[in-house]
Amino acid sequence: MPTLRKLRYYTPSLGQSWLLVLIFVVVGSAFGSVPQLIAGFSGFQGSISITYFFTMIPVFAFVYYKATQEHQRYEFLELAAPPKIDSPSFGDLHSVLVFILAGLATLSISVLIDPLTSLIPMPDSIKSILEKVLGGYSIVDTIIATIILAPLCEEFLCRGVMLRGMLEHISPAKAIFWSAFLFALLHLNPWQAIPALFLGAFFGWLYWKTRSIRLVIFLHFVNNLAAMLLARLLPDLPIDAGLLDILPTGCYLLLYAVALILFAGIIILFKKKLNSIDGKKTLSAEISADSQN
């Protein structure tokens, strides 16, 4: 799709990535309130998926506008195109194996950071908001918002646009950190921002290693699906409950040890096996794919 291919031409710097976050927080919040106001006047409950979609409209419109501008500049100056948003390379590992292992690593992170997220008391106002998001809407509406729209939109913005852009301007370590920090900031509260920071760093590292936007979208889907299933299967469980509140101490320690060993093993394997293909071959493959399109 030629329209979508233009999006690769926008490679925002760190400062421009902060601008994207500002647009999302300020302008997006205003847009997101429109469906809620309409629902309030009409007497209907409203839809979290529609609200989320409206929230993302301003920042995506700005990204498309900038990408169109940059595309014209690249064509005028006859510059080589920036890296594609999705150009997967899994080295010596099969893509299915990478998806499975990365999914297990994502679930392991949730276990490993559980003690940290349990340290900060959650106020009742935040509890009510999160409870409404996970259980206050219809199951279909919740699935669309948290399992479909959130992974697609947030990974496209935070990894496909911001991280990919920052990788063109600063070192990979700094780009991965800042993309994770901005991803956490987008959640607008520390109780979601802390896990988002760690997960965002892992997603960013994997995106840098594989350049697969589909992989990080899948991982975001796995994380959100696990959270939604837990909330639906244990509806009486407090929203701020940790694993230690659910499991006996012995089972909790065993689970934590397994998660730590599993995560460490997967990271070691990925460091050795991902991106082992020669860079020139990868570049040639991308040029060949572009010529076929």
Residue pairs with C-beta under 8 A, 6 or more apart in sequence:
5 293
6 64
6 67
6 68
6 71
7 63
7 64
7 67
7 85
7 160
7 161
8 67
8 81
8 82
8 83
8 84
8 85
9 67
9 70
9 71
9 74
9 81
9 82
10 63
10 66
10 67
10 70
10 161
10 165
11 70
11 82
11 164
11 165
11 168
11 169
12 19
12 20
12 66
12 161
12 162
12 165
12 166
13 165
13 166
13 169
13 170
14 166
14 169
14 170
14 174
14 178
16 165
17 162
17 165
17 166
17 178
17 179
17 182
18 182
20 59
20 62
20 63
20 157
20 161
20 162
20 182
21 182
21 185
21 186
23 58
23 59
23 62
24 55
24 56
24 58
24 59
24 157
24 186
25 186
25 188
27 58
27 59
28 54
28 55
28 56
28 57
28 58
28 59
29 55
31 54
31 55
31 57
31 58
32 51
32 52
32 54
32 55
34 54
35 46
35 47
35 50
35 51
35 54
36 46
36 51
39 45
39 46
39 47
40 46
45 137
47 137
47 141
48 133
48 137
48 141
48 142
48 145
49 141
49 144
49 145
49 149
51 145
52 145
52 149
52 150
52 153
53 149
56 149
56 153
56 157
59 157
60 153
60 157
63 157
63 161
73 79
74 81
81 290
82 164
82 168
83 164
83 168
83 211
83 286
84 211
84 286
84 290
85 156
85 160
85 161
85 164
85 213
86 160
86 211
86 212
86 213
86 214
87 211
87 212
87 282
87 286
87 289
88 95
88 210
88 211
88 212
88 214
88 215
89 210
89 211
89 212
89 274
89 275
89 277
89 282
89 285
90 98
90 210
90 212
90 274
91 273
91 274
91 275
91 276
91 277
92 273
92 276
93 269
93 270
93 273
93 274
95 212
98 210
98 215
98 270
98 274
99 215
99 218
101 266
101 269
101 270
102 206
102 215
102 218
102 219
102 266
102 270
103 218
103 219
103 222
104 262
104 266
105 202
105 262
105 263
105 266
105 267
106 199
106 202
106 219
106 222
106 223
107 222
107 223
107 226
107 259
108 259
108 260
108 262
108 263
108 266
109 195
109 198
109 199
109 202
109 263
110 195
110 199
110 223
110 226
111 243
111 255
111 256
111 259
112 256
112 259
112 260
112 263
113 194
113 195
113 198
114 242
114 243
114 244
114 256
115 242
115 244
116 194
117 191
117 194
117 195
117 242
118 240
118 242
118 244
120 190
120 191
120 194
121 240
122 191
122 239
122 240
126 189
126 191
127 238
127 239
127 240
130 191
130 192
130 239
131 239
133 142
133 145
133 146
134 142
134 146
134 227
134 228
134 231
134 232
134 239
135 142
135 231
135 232
135 235
137 145
139 232
142 228
143 228
146 224
146 227
146 228
147 221
147 224
147 225
147 228
148 221
150 220
150 224
151 217
151 218
151 220
151 221
151 224
152 217
154 183
154 186
154 220
155 203
155 213
155 216
155 217
155 220
156 213
156 217
158 179
158 182
158 183
158 186
158 200
158 203
158 204
159 179
159 203
159 204
159 207
159 213
159 216
160 213
162 178
162 179
162 182
163 175
163 176
163 179
163 204
163 207
163 208
164 207
166 174
166 175
166 178
166 179
167 175
167 208
169 175
170 178
172 208
175 204
175 208
176 201
176 204
176 205
176 208
177 201
179 200
179 204
180 196
180 197
180 198
180 199
180 200
180 201
180 203
180 204
181 197
181 200
183 196
183 197
183 200
183 203
184 192
184 193
184 194
184 196
184 197
184 200
185 193
186 196
187 193
187 196
191 240
199 219
199 220
199 223
202 219
203 216
203 219
203 220
206 212
206 215
206 216
206 219
206 270
207 213
207 215
207 216
209 270
209 274
209 275
210 274
210 275
230 237
231 237
231 239
234 246
237 245
237 246
238 245
243 252
243 255
244 252
247 255
